[in-house]
Amino acid sequence: MLRYRKESDSDRAEKLMQATNFPTKENLYELYCDLCGENFFVNEILFDRVTRAIRAGFENPFVCDDCRRESDEEAYF
Ligand SMILES: [Zn+2]
């Protein structure tokens, strides 16, 4: 049961993980892209993941879709 719930939660999270240039109902948290430096709005799950990584001493792991496409050799998320 727990396992099933976890999987469906993360499926849902992946679908919602679309950064936008403006705040939306889901995307209330502001992040900046590590590559182009532009501001984006993301949902709580992604924001939490990124801030936890930063707090753990990693560089900002958030990269916007455009930059990610350009640097697809590097595996972000
Ligand atoms: Zn970018």
N, CA, C, O and the ligand as a Tripos MOL2 file, in Angstrom:
@<TRIPOS>MOLECULE
protein
  309   307    78     0     0
PROTEIN
NO_CHARGES

@<TRIPOS>ATOM
      1 N           0.8090   -1.2150    0.0000 N.3       1 MET1
      2 CA          0.0000    0.0000    0.0000 C.3       1 MET1
      3 C           0.8450    1.2690    0.0000 C.2       1 MET1
      4 O           0.6570    2.1800   -0.8060 O.2       1 MET1
      5 N           1.7660    1.2850    0.9220 N.am      2 LEU2
      6 CA          2.6550    2.4370    1.0030 C.3       2 LEU2
      7 C           3.4250    2.6380   -0.3040 C.2       2 LEU2
      8 O           3.5900    3.7570   -0.7890 O.2       2 LEU2
      9 N           3.8810    1.5300   -0.8490 N.am      3 ARG3
     10 CA          4.6810    1.5980   -2.0580 C.3       3 ARG3
     11 C           3.8330    2.1430   -3.2150 C.2       3 ARG3
     12 O           4.2740    2.9920   -3.9900 O.2       3 ARG3
     13 N           2.6260    1.6330   -3.3030 N.am      4 TYR4
     14 CA          1.7350    2.0930   -4.3580 C.3       4 TYR4
     15 C           1.4950    3.5880   -4.2410 C.2       4 TYR4
     16 O           1.5230    4.3180   -5.2310 O.2       4 TYR4
     17 N           1.2560    4.0310   -3.0040 N.am      5 ARG5
     18 CA          0.9670    5.4410   -2.8040 C.3       5 ARG5
     19 C           2.1590    6.3060   -3.2040 C.2       5 ARG5
     20 O           2.0070    7.3660   -3.8110 O.2       5 ARG5
     21 N           3.3320    5.8330   -2.8520 N.am      6 LYS6
     22 CA          4.5250    6.5910   -3.1730 C.3       6 LYS6
     23 C           4.6980    6.7260   -4.6900 C.2       6 LYS6
     24 O           5.0360    7.7980   -5.1930 O.2       6 LYS6
     25 N           4.4660    5.6410   -5.3970 N.am      7 GLU7
     26 CA          4.6210    5.6850   -6.8440 C.3       7 GLU7
     27 C           3.6170    6.6320   -7.4970 C.2       7 GLU7
     28 O           3.9630    7.4090   -8.3870 O.2       7 GLU7
     29 N           2.3820    6.5540   -7.0420 N.am      8 SER8
     30 CA          1.4030    7.4190   -7.6990 C.3       8 SER8
     31 C           1.6570    8.8810   -7.3420 C.2       8 SER8
     32 O           1.4150    9.7670   -8.1620 O.2       8 SER8
     33 N           2.1320    9.1360   -6.1560 N.am      9 ASP9
     34 CA          2.5030   10.5080   -5.7970 C.3       9 ASP9
     35 C           3.6020   11.0390   -6.7030 C.2       9 ASP9
     36 O           3.5500   12.1830   -7.1550 O.2       9 ASP9
     37 N           4.5850   10.2110   -6.9630 N.am     10 SER10
     38 CA          5.6930   10.7280   -7.7500 C.3      10 SER10
     39 C           5.3030   10.8470   -9.2240 C.2      10 SER10
     40 O           5.8230   11.7130   -9.9280 O.2      10 SER10
     41 N           4.4090   10.0020   -9.6940 N.am     11 ASP11
     42 CA          3.8910   10.1800  -11.0490 C.3      11 ASP11
     43 C           3.2090   11.5280  -11.1810 C.2      11 ASP11
     44 O           3.4070   12.2700  -12.1430 O.2      11 ASP11
     45 N           2.4020   11.8100  -10.1830 N.am     12 ARG12
     46 CA          1.6740   13.0620  -10.1870 C.3      12 ARG12
     47 C           2.6610   14.2310  -10.1290 C.2      12 ARG12
     48 O           2.5030   15.2380  -10.8190 O.2      12 ARG12
     49 N           3.6640   14.0660   -9.2990 N.am     13 ALA13
     50 CA          4.6430   15.1300   -9.1450 C.3      13 ALA13
     51 C           5.3620   15.4080  -10.4580 C.2      13 ALA13
     52 O           5.6030   16.5650  -10.8050 O.2      13 ALA13
     53 N           5.7020   14.3570  -11.1810 N.am     14 GLU14
     54 CA          6.4060   14.5550  -12.4460 C.3      14 GLU14
     55 C           5.5480   15.3590  -13.4190 C.2      14 GLU14
     56 O           6.0440   16.2380  -14.1230 O.2      14 GLU14
     57 N           4.2850   15.0500  -13.4460 N.am     15 LYS15
     58 CA          3.3950   15.7420  -14.3810 C.3      15 LYS15
     59 C           3.2660   17.2160  -14.0320 C.2      15 LYS15
     60 O           3.1170   18.0680  -14.9090 O.2      15 LYS15
     61 N           3.3240   17.4990  -12.7430 N.am     16 LEU16
     62 CA          3.1530   18.8840  -12.3210 C.3      16 LEU16
     63 C           4.4490   19.6690  -12.4020 C.2      16 LEU16
     64 O           4.4550   20.8870  -12.2280 O.2      16 LEU16
     65 N           5.5300   18.9820  -12.6640 N.am     17 MET17
     66 CA          6.8160   19.6370  -12.5920 C.3      17 MET17
     67 C           7.1580   20.3880  -13.8570 C.2      17 MET17
     68 O           8.1130   20.0640  -14.5630 O.2      17 MET17
     69 N           6.3690   21.3770  -14.1210 N.am     18 GLN18
     70 CA          6.5990   22.1910  -15.2860 C.3      18 GLN18
     71 C           6.8250   23.6100  -14.7890 C.2      18 GLN18
     72 O           5.8980   24.2680  -14.3160 O.2      18 GLN18
     73 N           8.0350   24.0640  -14.8970 N.am     19 ALA19
     74 CA          8.3110   25.4240  -14.4460 C.3      19 ALA19
     75 C           7.6490   26.4150  -15.3850 C.2      19 ALA19
     76 O           7.6060   26.2050  -16.5970 O.2      19 ALA19
     77 N           7.1350   27.4910  -14.8200 N.am     20 THR20
     78 CA          6.4880   28.5170  -15.6420 C.3      20 THR20
     79 C           7.1520   29.8590  -15.3860 C.2      20 THR20
     80 O           7.8300   30.0380  -14.3750 O.2      20 THR20
     81 N           6.9610   30.7890  -16.2870 N.am     21 ASN21
     82 CA          7.5610   32.1140  -16.1460 C.3      21 ASN21
     83 C           6.7500   33.0270  -15.2460 C.2      21 ASN21
     84 O           7.1670   34.1440  -14.9420 O.2      21 ASN21
     85 N           5.5960   32.5500  -14.8240 N.am     22 PHE22
     86 CA          4.7030   33.3640  -14.0050 C.3      22 PHE22
     87 C           4.1140   32.4530  -12.9440 C.2      22 PHE22
     88 O           4.0510   31.2390  -13.1400 O.2      22 PHE22
     89 N           3.6850   33.0120  -11.8280 N.am     23 PRO23
     90 CA          3.0990   32.1570  -10.7900 C.3      23 PRO23
     91 C           1.7560   31.5950  -11.2300 C.2      23 PRO23
     92 O           0.9520   32.3020  -11.8380 O.2      23 PRO23
     93 N           1.5150   30.3420  -10.9300 N.am     24 THR24
     94 CA          0.2260   29.7110  -11.2020 C.3      24 THR24
     95 C          -0.2950   29.1300   -9.8940 C.2      24 THR24
     96 O           0.3250   29.2600   -8.8390 O.2      24 THR24
     97 N          -1.4350   28.4950   -9.9960 N.am     25 LYS25
     98 CA         -2.0230   27.8800   -8.8130 C.3      25 LYS25
     99 C          -1.0600   26.8550   -8.1920 C.2      25 LYS25
    100 O          -0.9580   26.7520   -6.9700 O.2      25 LYS25
    101 N          -0.3660   26.1110   -9.0370 N.am     26 GLU26
    102 CA          0.5790   25.1070   -8.5520 C.3      26 GLU26
    103 C           1.9640   25.7020   -8.3320 C.2      26 GLU26
    104 O           2.6510   25.3600   -7.3700 O.2      26 GLU26
    105 N           2.3560   26.5730   -9.2110 N.am     27 ASN27
    106 CA          3.7190   27.0890   -9.1750 C.3      27 ASN27
    107 C           3.7820   28.4170   -8.4330 C.2      27 ASN27
    108 O           3.6350   29.4920   -9.0140 O.2      27 ASN27
    109 N           4.0010   28.3050   -7.1520 N.am     28 LEU28
    110 CA          4.0010   29.4980   -6.3090 C.3      28 LEU28
    111 C           5.3940   29.8520   -5.8250 C.2      28 LEU28
    112 O           5.5850   30.8690   -5.1580 O.2      28 LEU28
    113 N           6.3560   29.0280   -6.1550 N.am     29 TYR29
    114 CA          7.6830   29.1810   -5.5680 C.3      29 TYR29
    115 C           8.6730   29.5990   -6.6320 C.2      29 TYR29
    116 O           8.7300   29.0330   -7.7230 O.2      29 TYR29
    117 N           9.4510   30.6100   -6.2800 N.am     30 GLU30
    118 CA         10.3440   31.1860   -7.2620 C.3      30 GLU30
    119 C          11.7290   30.5560   -7.1910 C.2      30 GLU30
    120 O          12.3250   30.4340   -6.1210 O.2      30 GLU30
    121 N          12.2200   30.1600   -8.3550 N.am     31 LEU31
    122 CA         13.5820   29.6390   -8.4610 C.3      31 LEU31
    123 C          14.2380   30.3300   -9.6350 C.2      31 LEU31
    124 O          13.5530   30.8490  -10.5150 O.2      31 LEU31
    125 N          15.5500   30.3400   -9.6560 N.am     32 TYR32
    126 CA         16.1880   30.8360  -10.8600 C.3      32 TYR32
    127 C          16.9890   29.7210  -11.5060 C.2      32 TYR32
    128 O          17.5530   28.8540  -10.8390 O.2      32 TYR32
    129 N          17.0170   29.7780  -12.8110 N.am     33 CYS33
    130 CA         17.7450   28.7720  -13.5680 C.3      33 CYS33
    131 C          19.2370   28.9520  -13.3430 C.2      33 CYS33
    132 O          19.7540   30.0680  -13.4030 O.2      33 CYS33
    133 N          19.9200   27.8540  -13.0850 N.am     34 ASP34
    134 CA         21.3480   27.9250  -12.7950 C.3      34 ASP34
    135 C          22.1540   28.3420  -14.0220 C.2      34 ASP34
    136 O          23.2600   28.8660  -13.8830 O.2      34 ASP34
    137 N          21.6290   28.1230  -15.1910 N.am     35 LEU35
    138 CA         22.3870   28.4170  -16.4110 C.3      35 LEU35
    139 C          22.0960   29.7980  -16.9710 C.2      35 LEU35
    140 O          23.0240   30.5700  -17.2110 O.2      35 LEU35
    141 N          20.8250   30.1250  -17.1850 N.am     36 CYS36
    142 CA         20.5200   31.4220  -17.7880 C.3      36 CYS36
    143 C          20.1750   32.4840  -16.7460 C.2      36 CYS36
    144 O          20.1350   33.6730  -17.0620 O.2      36 CYS36
    145 N          19.9250   32.0580  -15.5020 N.am     37 GLY37
    146 CA         19.6610   33.0090  -14.4320 C.3      37 GLY37
    147 C          18.2590   33.6050  -14.4430 C.2      37 GLY37
    148 O          17.9550   34.4870  -13.6390 O.2      37 GLY37
    149 N          17.4120   33.1390  -15.3350 N.am     38 GLU38
    150 CA         16.0370   33.6390  -15.3870 C.3      38 GLU38
    151 C          15.2150   33.0930  -14.2210 C.2      38 GLU38
    152 O          15.4700   32.0010  -13.7140 O.2      38 GLU38
    153 N          14.2300   33.8780  -13.8150 N.am     39 ASN39
    154 CA         13.3560   33.4260  -12.7340 C.3      39 ASN39
    155 C          12.2120   32.5830  -13.2710 C.2      39 ASN39
    156 O          11.6300   32.8760  -14.3160 O.2      39 ASN39
    157 N          11.9100   31.5390  -12.5320 N.am     40 PHE40
    158 CA         10.7920   30.6700  -12.8900 C.3      40 PHE40
    159 C          10.0020   30.3520  -11.6380 C.2      40 PHE40
    160 O          10.4850   30.4860  -10.5130 O.2      40 PHE40
    161 N           8.7880   29.9340  -11.8690 N.am     41 PHE41
    162 CA          7.9440   29.5150  -10.7540 C.3      41 PHE41
    163 C           7.7140   28.0210  -10.8460 C.2      41 PHE41
    164 O           7.4130   27.4860  -11.9130 O.2      41 PHE41
    165 N           7.8600   27.3550   -9.7100 N.am     42 VAL42
    166 CA          7.7350   25.8970   -9.6730 C.3      42 VAL42
    167 C           6.8040   25.4960   -8.5400 C.2      42 VAL42
    168 O           6.4610   26.3100   -7.6830 O.2      42 VAL42
    169 N           6.4040   24.2470   -8.5480 N.am     43 ASN43
    170 CA          5.5450   23.7730   -7.4700 C.3      43 ASN43
    171 C           6.3630   23.4530   -6.2160 C.2      43 ASN43
    172 O           7.5940   23.4500   -6.2250 O.2      43 ASN43
    173 N           5.6360   23.1920   -5.1650 N.am     44 GLU44
    174 CA          6.2570   22.9810   -3.8650 C.3      44 GLU44
    175 C           7.2390   21.8120   -3.8650 C.2      44 GLU44
    176 O           8.2940   21.8680   -3.2330 O.2      44 GLU44
    177 N           6.8700   20.7540   -4.5870 N.am     45 ILE45
    178 CA          7.6980   19.5450   -4.5940 C.3      45 ILE45
    179 C           9.0670   19.8260   -5.1970 C.2      45 ILE45
    180 O          10.1000   19.4470   -4.6450 O.2      45 ILE45
    181 N           9.0490   20.4880   -6.3260 N.am     46 LEU46
    182 CA         10.3120   20.7920   -6.9900 C.3      46 LEU46
    183 C          11.1150   21.8200   -6.1930 C.2      46 LEU46
    184 O          12.3310   21.7040   -6.0470 O.2      46 LEU46
    185 N          10.4190   22.8110   -5.6900 N.am     47 PHE47
    186 CA         11.1000   23.8240   -4.8920 C.3      47 PHE47
    187 C          11.7890   23.1940   -3.6880 C.2      47 PHE47
    188 O          12.9320   23.5150   -3.3620 O.2      47 PHE47
    189 N          11.0680   22.2930   -3.0400 N.am     48 ASP48
    190 CA         11.5970   21.6070   -1.8790 C.3      48 ASP48
    191 C          12.8300   20.7940   -2.2400 C.2      48 ASP48
    192 O          13.8210   20.7930   -1.5110 O.2      48 ASP48
    193 N          12.7590   20.1080   -3.3660 N.am     49 ARG49
    194 CA         13.8760   19.2840   -3.8130 C.3      49 ARG49
    195 C          15.1140   20.1400   -4.0750 C.2      49 ARG49
    196 O          16.2290   19.7900   -3.6890 O.2      49 ARG49
    197 N          14.8870   21.2630   -4.7380 N.am     50 VAL50
    198 CA         16.0010   22.1400   -5.0950 C.3      50 VAL50
    199 C          16.5950   22.8020   -3.8580 C.2      50 VAL50
    200 O          17.8150   22.8330   -3.6980 O.2      50 VAL50
    201 N          15.7440   23.3310   -2.9830 N.am     51 THR51
    202 CA         16.2980   24.0040   -1.8070 C.3      51 THR51
    203 C          17.0010   23.0130   -0.8900 C.2      51 THR51
    204 O          17.9740   23.3600   -0.2210 O.2      51 THR51
    205 N          16.5100   21.7860   -0.8610 N.am     52 ARG52
    206 CA         17.1880   20.7910   -0.0300 C.3      52 ARG52
    207 C          18.5730   20.4760   -0.5850 C.2      52 ARG52
    208 O          19.5280   20.2930    0.1690 O.2      52 ARG52
    209 N          18.6690   20.4150   -1.8950 N.am     53 ALA53
    210 CA         19.9660   20.1630   -2.5290 C.3      53 ALA53
    211 C          20.9310   21.3030   -2.2230 C.2      53 ALA53
    212 O          22.1000   21.0730   -1.9120 O.2      53 ALA53
    213 N          20.4290   22.5360   -2.3140 N.am     54 ILE54
    214 CA         21.2820   23.6960   -2.0580 C.3      54 ILE54
    215 C          21.7450   23.6970   -0.5970 C.2      54 ILE54
    216 O          22.9130   23.9430   -0.2960 O.2      54 ILE54
    217 N          20.8000   23.4150    0.2910 N.am     55 ARG55
    218 CA         21.1460   23.3760    1.7120 C.3      55 ARG55
    219 C          22.1540   22.2750    2.0160 C.2      55 ARG55
    220 O          22.9640   22.4020    2.9350 O.2      55 ARG55
    221 N          22.1000   21.2040    1.2470 N.am     56 ALA56
    222 CA         23.0260   20.0980    1.4550 C.3      56 ALA56
    223 C          24.3900   20.3880    0.8480 C.2      56 ALA56
    224 O          25.2930   19.5530    0.9090 O.2      56 ALA56
    225 N          24.5410   21.5720    0.2620 N.am     57 GLY57
    226 CA         25.8460   21.9820   -0.2240 C.3      57 GLY57
    227 C          26.0600   21.7830   -1.7160 C.2      57 GLY57
    228 O          27.1640   21.9910   -2.2180 O.2      57 GLY57
    229 N          25.0060   21.3790   -2.4350 N.am     58 PHE58
    230 CA         25.1370   21.2460   -3.8780 C.3      58 PHE58
    231 C          24.8850   22.5930   -4.5380 C.2      58 PHE58
    232 O          24.3430   23.5090   -3.9190 O.2      58 PHE58
    233 N          25.2810   22.7020   -5.7880 N.am     59 GLU59
    234 CA         24.9390   23.9070   -6.5290 C.3      59 GLU59
    235 C          23.4660   23.8660   -6.8810 C.2      59 GLU59
    236 O          22.8360   22.8090   -6.8440 O.2      59 GLU59
    237 N          22.9260   25.0100   -7.2180 N.am     60 ASN60
    238 CA         21.5340   25.0890   -7.6430 C.3      60 ASN60
    239 C          21.2720   24.0650   -8.7560 C.2      60 ASN60
    240 O          21.8100   24.1980   -9.8560 O.2      60 ASN60
    241 N          20.4600   23.0560   -8.4800 N.am     61 PRO61
    242 CA         20.2380   22.0220   -9.5050 C.3      61 PRO61
    243 C          19.1250   22.3570  -10.4740 C.2      61 PRO61
    244 O          18.8250   21.5760  -11.3770 O.2      61 PRO61
    245 N          18.5070   23.5200  -10.2910 N.am     62 PHE62
    246 CA         17.3810   23.8340  -11.1790 C.3      62 PHE62
    247 C          17.8580   24.4450  -12.4890 C.2      62 PHE62
    248 O          18.5780   25.4430  -12.5140 O.2      62 PHE62
    249 N          17.4370   23.8160  -13.5630 N.am     63 VAL63
    250 CA         17.7510   24.3110  -14.8970 C.3      63 VAL63
    251 C          16.4550   24.3320  -15.6910 C.2      63 VAL63
    252 O          15.7210   23.3440  -15.7100 O.2      63 VAL63
    253 N          16.1750   25.4290  -16.3340 N.am     64 CYS64
    254 CA         14.9050   25.5430  -17.0490 C.3      64 CYS64
    255 C          14.8760   24.6130  -18.2620 C.2      64 CYS64
    256 O          15.9060   24.0840  -18.6780 O.2      64 CYS64
    257 N          13.6960   24.4270  -18.8120 N.am     65 ASP65
    258 CA         13.5330   23.4760  -19.9080 C.3      65 ASP65
    259 C          14.4150   23.8240  -21.1090 C.2      65 ASP65
    260 O          15.0130   22.9410  -21.7250 O.2      65 ASP65
    261 N          14.4900   25.1100  -21.4340 N.am     66 ASP66
    262 CA         15.2940   25.5130  -22.5820 C.3      66 ASP66
    263 C          16.7620   25.1530  -22.3940 C.2      66 ASP66
    264 O          17.4010   24.5880  -23.2810 O.2      66 ASP66
    265 N          17.2790   25.4920  -21.2220 N.am     67 CYS67
    266 CA         18.6810   25.2000  -20.9540 C.3      67 CYS67
    267 C          18.9110   23.6910  -20.8680 C.2      67 CYS67
    268 O          19.9450   23.1830  -21.3000 O.2      67 CYS67
    269 N          17.9410   22.9940  -20.3090 N.am     68 ARG68
    270 CA         18.0960   21.5550  -20.1780 C.3      68 ARG68
    271 C          18.1800   20.9100  -21.5580 C.2      68 ARG68
    272 O          18.9410   19.9680  -21.7760 O.2      68 ARG68
    273 N          17.3890   21.4330  -22.4730 N.am     69 ARG69
    274 CA         17.4050   20.8980  -23.8320 C.3      69 ARG69
    275 C          18.7730   21.1250  -24.4710 C.2      69 ARG69
    276 O          19.2840   20.2750  -25.2010 O.2      69 ARG69
    277 N          19.3550   22.2910  -24.1820 N.am     70 GLU70
    278 CA         20.6340   22.6120  -24.7800 C.3      70 GLU70
    279 C          21.7800   21.8240  -24.1630 C.2      70 GLU70
    280 O          22.7970   21.5850  -24.8140 O.2      70 GLU70
    281 N          21.6180   21.4270  -22.9260 N.am     71 SER71
    282 CA         22.7020   20.6850  -22.2710 C.3      71 SER71
    283 C          22.2140   19.2940  -21.8710 C.2      71 SER71
    284 O          22.2780   18.9100  -20.7030 O.2      71 SER71
    285 N          21.7380   18.5660  -22.8410 N.am     72 ASP72
    286 CA         21.1080   17.2860  -22.4970 C.3      72 ASP72
    287 C          22.1030   16.2030  -22.1430 C.2      72 ASP72
    288 O          21.7060   15.0870  -21.8080 O.2      72 ASP72
    289 N          23.3860   16.5080  -22.2110 N.am     73 GLU73
    290 CA         24.3540   15.5140  -21.7490 C.3      73 GLU73
    291 C          24.3410   15.4160  -20.2360 C.2      73 GLU73
    292 O          24.5820   14.3530  -19.6640 O.2      73 GLU73
    293 N          24.0590   16.5280  -19.6040 N.am     74 GLU74
    294 CA         24.0490   16.5310  -18.1470 C.3      74 GLU74
    295 C          22.6760   16.1460  -17.6440 C.2      74 GLU74
    296 O          21.6560   16.6110  -18.1520 O.2      74 GLU74
    297 N          22.6670   15.2980  -16.6490 N.am     75 ALA75
    298 CA         21.3950   14.7710  -16.1690 C.3      75 ALA75
    299 C          20.8880   15.5650  -14.9750 C.2      75 ALA75
    300 O          21.2960   15.3310  -13.8370 O.2      75 ALA75
    301 N          20.0060   16.4930  -15.2470 N.am     76 TYR76
    302 CA         19.3370   17.1990  -14.1660 C.3      76 TYR76
    303 C          18.0310   16.4980  -13.8830 C.2      76 TYR76
    304 O          17.2050   16.3520  -14.7830 O.2      76 TYR76
    305 N          17.8310   16.0790  -12.7090 N.am     77 PHE77
    306 CA         16.6160   15.3550  -12.3170 C.3      77 PHE77
    307 C          16.3700   14.1590  -13.2170 C.2      77 PHE77
    308 O          15.3910   13.4370  -13.0300 O.2      77 PHE77
    309 ZN         17.6920   28.5040  -18.2330 Zn       78 ZN78
@<TRIPOS>BOND
     1     1     2 1
     2     2     3 1
     3     3     4 2
     4     3     5 am
     5     5     6 1
     6     6     7 1
     7     7     8 2
     8     7     9 am
     9     9    10 1
    10    10    11 1
    11    11    12 2
    12    11    13 am
    13    13    14 1
    14    14    15 1
    15    15    16 2
    16    15    17 am
    17    17    18 1
    18    18    19 1
    19    19    20 2
    20    19    21 am
    21    21    22 1
    22    22    23 1
    23    23    24 2
    24    23    25 am
    25    25    26 1
    26    26    27 1
    27    27    28 2
    28    27    29 am
    29    29    30 1
    30    30    31 1
    31    31    32 2
    32    31    33 am
    33    33    34 1
    34    34    35 1
    35    35    36 2
    36    35    37 am
    37    37    38 1
    38    38    39 1
    39    39    40 2
    40    39    41 am
    41    41    42 1
    42    42    43 1
    43    43    44 2
    44    43    45 am
    45    45    46 1
    46    46    47 1
    47    47    48 2
    48    47    49 am
    49    49    50 1
    50    50    51 1
    51    51    52 2
    52    51    53 am
    53    53    54 1
    54    54    55 1
    55    55    56 2
    56    55    57 am
    57    57    58 1
    58    58    59 1
    59    59    60 2
    60    59    61 am
    61    61    62 1
    62    62    63 1
    63    63    64 2
    64    63    65 am
    65    65    66 1
    66    66    67 1
    67    67    68 2
    68    67    69 am
    69    69    70 1
    70    70    71 1
    71    71    72 2
    72    71    73 am
    73    73    74 1
    74    74    75 1
    75    75    76 2
    76    75    77 am
    77    77    78 1
    78    78    79 1
    79    79    80 2
    80    79    81 am
    81    81    82 1
    82    82    83 1
    83    83    84 2
    84    83    85 am
    85    85    86 1
    86    86    87 1
    87    87    88 2
    88    87    89 am
    89    89    90 1
    90    90    91 1
    91    91    92 2
    92    91    93 am
    93    93    94 1
    94    94    95 1
    95    95    96 2
    96    95    97 am
    97    97    98 1
    98    98    99 1
    99    99   100 2
   100    99   101 am
   101   101   102 1
   102   102   103 1
   103   103   104 2
   104   103   105 am
   105   105   106 1
   106   106   107 1
   107   107   108 2
   108   107   109 am
   109   109   110 1
   110   110   111 1
   111   111   112 2
   112   111   113 am
   113   113   114 1
   114   114   115 1
   115   115   116 2
   116   115   117 am
   117   117   118 1
   118   118   119 1
   119   119   120 2
   120   119   121 am
   121   121   122 1
   122   122   123 1
   123   123   124 2
   124   123   125 am
   125   125   126 1
   126   126   127 1
   127   127   128 2
   128   127   129 am
   129   129   130 1
   130   130   131 1
   131   131   132 2
   132   131   133 am
   133   133   134 1
   134   134   135 1
   135   135   136 2
   136   135   137 am
   137   137   138 1
   138   138   139 1
   139   139   140 2
   140   139   141 am
   141   141   142 1
   142   142   143 1
   143   143   144 2
   144   143   145 am
   145   145   146 1
   146   146   147 1
   147   147   148 2
   148   147   149 am
   149   149   150 1
   150   150   151 1
   151   151   152 2
   152   151   153 am
   153   153   154 1
   154   154   155 1
   155   155   156 2
   156   155   157 am
   157   157   158 1
   158   158   159 1
   159   159   160 2
   160   159   161 am
   161   161   162 1
   162   162   163 1
   163   163   164 2
   164   163   165 am
   165   165   166 1
   166   166   167 1
   167   167   168 2
   168   167   169 am
   169   169   170 1
   170   170   171 1
   171   171   172 2
   172   171   173 am
   173   173   174 1
   174   174   175 1
   175   175   176 2
   176   175   177 am
   177   177   178 1
   178   178   179 1
   179   179   180 2
   180   179   181 am
   181   181   182 1
   182   182   183 1
   183   183   184 2
   184   183   185 am
   185   185   186 1
   186   186   187 1
   187   187   188 2
   188   187   189 am
   189   189   190 1
   190   190   191 1
   191   191   192 2
   192   191   193 am
   193   193   194 1
   194   194   195 1
   195   195   196 2
   196   195   197 am
   197   197   198 1
   198   198   199 1
   199   199   200 2
   200   199   201 am
   201   201   202 1
   202   202   203 1
   203   203   204 2
   204   203   205 am
   205   205   206 1
   206   206   207 1
   207   207   208 2
   208   207   209 am
   209   209   210 1
   210   210   211 1
   211   211   212 2
   212   211   213 am
   213   213   214 1
   214   214   215 1
   215   215   216 2
   216   215   217 am
   217   217   218 1
   218   218   219 1
   219   219   220 2
   220   219   221 am
   221   221   222 1
   222   222   223 1
   223   223   224 2
   224   223   225 am
   225   225   226 1
   226   226   227 1
   227   227   228 2
   228   227   229 am
   229   229   230 1
   230   230   231 1
   231   231   232 2
   232   231   233 am
   233   233   234 1
   234   234   235 1
   235   235   236 2
   236   235   237 am
   237   237   238 1
   238   238   239 1
   239   239   240 2
   240   239   241 am
   241   241   242 1
   242   242   243 1
   243   243   244 2
   244   243   245 am
   245   245   246 1
   246   246   247 1
   247   247   248 2
   248   247   249 am
   249   249   250 1
   250   250   251 1
   251   251   252 2
   252   251   253 am
   253   253   254 1
   254   254   255 1
   255   255   256 2
   256   255   257 am
   257   257   258 1
   258   258   259 1
   259   259   260 2
   260   259   261 am
   261   261   262 1
   262   262   263 1
   263   263   264 2
   264   263   265 am
   265   265   266 1
   266   266   267 1
   267   267   268 2
   268   267   269 am
   269   269   270 1
   270   270   271 1
   271   271   272 2
   272   271   273 am
   273   273   274 1
   274   274   275 1
   275   275   276 2
   276   275   277 am
   277   277   278 1
   278   278   279 1
   279   279   280 2
   280   279   281 am
   281   281   282 1
   282   282   283 1
   283   283   284 2
   284   283   285 am
   285   285   286 1
   286   286   287 1
   287   287   288 2
   288   287   289 am
   289   289   290 1
   290   290   291 1
   291   291   292 2
   292   291   293 am
   293   293   294 1
   294   294   295 1
   295   295   296 2
   296   295   297 am
   297   297   298 1
   298   298   299 1
   299   299   300 2
   300   299   301 am
   301   301   302 1
   302   302   303 1
   303   303   304 2
   304   303   305 am
   305   305   306 1
   306   306   307 1
   307   307   308 2
@<TRIPOS>SUBSTRUCTURE
     1 MET1         2 RESIDUE 1 A MET
     2 LEU2         6 RESIDUE 1 A LEU
     3 ARG3        10 RESIDUE 1 A ARG
     4 TYR4        14 RESIDUE 1 A TYR
     5 ARG5        18 RESIDUE 1 A ARG
     6 LYS6        22 RESIDUE 1 A LYS
     7 GLU7        26 RESIDUE 1 A GLU
     8 SER8        30 RESIDUE 1 A SER
     9 ASP9        34 RESIDUE 1 A ASP
    10 SER10       38 RESIDUE 1 A SER
    11 ASP11       42 RESIDUE 1 A ASP
    12 ARG12       46 RESIDUE 1 A ARG
    13 ALA13       50 RESIDUE 1 A ALA
    14 GLU14       54 RESIDUE 1 A GLU
    15 LYS15       58 RESIDUE 1 A LYS
    16 LEU16       62 RESIDUE 1 A LEU
    17 MET17       66 RESIDUE 1 A MET
    18 GLN18       70 RESIDUE 1 A GLN
    19 ALA19       74 RESIDUE 1 A ALA
    20 THR20       78 RESIDUE 1 A THR
    21 ASN21       82 RESIDUE 1 A ASN
    22 PHE22       86 RESIDUE 1 A PHE
    23 PRO23       90 RESIDUE 1 A PRO
    24 THR24       94 RESIDUE 1 A THR
    25 LYS25       98 RESIDUE 1 A LYS
    26 GLU26      102 RESIDUE 1 A GLU
    27 ASN27      106 RESIDUE 1 A ASN
    28 LEU28      110 RESIDUE 1 A LEU
    29 TYR29      114 RESIDUE 1 A TYR
    30 GLU30      118 RESIDUE 1 A GLU
    31 LEU31      122 RESIDUE 1 A LEU
    32 TYR32      126 RESIDUE 1 A TYR
    33 CYS33      130 RESIDUE 1 A CYS
    34 ASP34      134 RESIDUE 1 A ASP
    35 LEU35      138 RESIDUE 1 A LEU
    36 CYS36      142 RESIDUE 1 A CYS
    37 GLY37      146 RESIDUE 1 A GLY
    38 GLU38      150 RESIDUE 1 A GLU
    39 ASN39      154 RESIDUE 1 A ASN
    40 PHE40      158 RESIDUE 1 A PHE
    41 PHE41      162 RESIDUE 1 A PHE
    42 VAL42      166 RESIDUE 1 A VAL
    43 ASN43      170 RESIDUE 1 A ASN
    44 GLU44      174 RESIDUE 1 A GLU
    45 ILE45      178 RESIDUE 1 A ILE
    46 LEU46      182 RESIDUE 1 A LEU
    47 PHE47      186 RESIDUE 1 A PHE
    48 ASP48      190 RESIDUE 1 A ASP
    49 ARG49      194 RESIDUE 1 A ARG
    50 VAL50      198 RESIDUE 1 A VAL
    51 THR51      202 RESIDUE 1 A THR
    52 ARG52      206 RESIDUE 1 A ARG
    53 ALA53      210 RESIDUE 1 A ALA
    54 ILE54      214 RESIDUE 1 A ILE
    55 ARG55      218 RESIDUE 1 A ARG
    56 ALA56      222 RESIDUE 1 A ALA
    57 GLY57      226 RESIDUE 1 A GLY
    58 PHE58      230 RESIDUE 1 A PHE
    59 GLU59      234 RESIDUE 1 A GLU
    60 ASN60      238 RESIDUE 1 A ASN
    61 PRO61      242 RESIDUE 1 A PRO
    62 PHE62      246 RESIDUE 1 A PHE
    63 VAL63      250 RESIDUE 1 A VAL
    64 CYS64      254 RESIDUE 1 A CYS
    65 ASP65      258 RESIDUE 1 A ASP
    66 ASP66      262 RESIDUE 1 A ASP
    67 CYS67      266 RESIDUE 1 A CYS
    68 ARG68      270 RESIDUE 1 A ARG
    69 ARG69      274 RESIDUE 1 A ARG
    70 GLU70      278 RESIDUE 1 A GLU
    71 SER71      282 RESIDUE 1 A SER
    72 ASP72      286 RESIDUE 1 A ASP
    73 GLU73      290 RESIDUE 1 A GLU
    74 GLU74      294 RESIDUE 1 A GLU
    75 ALA75      298 RESIDUE 1 A ALA
    76 TYR76      302 RESIDUE 1 A TYR
    77 PHE77      306 RESIDUE 1 A PHE
    78 ZN78       309 GROUP 0 **** ****
